[in-house]
């Protein structure tokens, strides 16, 4: 992806299991042996998200989107990342820490930390907490919802997406980035799903 952006070249990768990935200046297309899927580059999504989440720190957002779309998504590792824009994310009211795990601190603004974070998220289910500066030290957190949001938002698109939508309504200072095991990214902010296409 970085090579494509820097040079404008088309980059073709042969992946495991016979998959093929094509990176173009417009986006990434993947052949899984049966059909093609495509998604935009994370850099194209950043501007759209910044217009809605205006308090987002641009450097953190750029790297958070790249990690979600081009690492978690490409690796077919599902996950939910809760980014609190101000304050310690561990102090959010609607979190459950019964199965949470503390990991050595990783920094999403440092690309060399992407591989160990991907490895950690491949091992733990539930949500990962991201602080305002992009640091991660807690994984495996349960997203809880209030009675109000359980009434207001009926289940849709699976447990992870429903939990993220409800949580984002209960905790308006946090954006929730959900990557499905199929690689698609959904972003939830203040009780709505953002358009990232």
Secondary structure, DSSP 8 states (H G I E B T S, - for coil): -HHHHHH---EEEE-GGG-EEEE-SSEEEEE-SS-EEEEE-HHHHHHHHHHHSTTS-HHHHHHHHHHIIIIITTTT--EEEEEESSS-GGG-TTEE-TT-EEEEEEETTSGGGHHHHHHHHHH--SEEEE-TTSEEEEEEEEE---HHHHHHS---S-HHHHHHHHHHHH-TTEEEEEE-TTS-EEEEETTEEE---
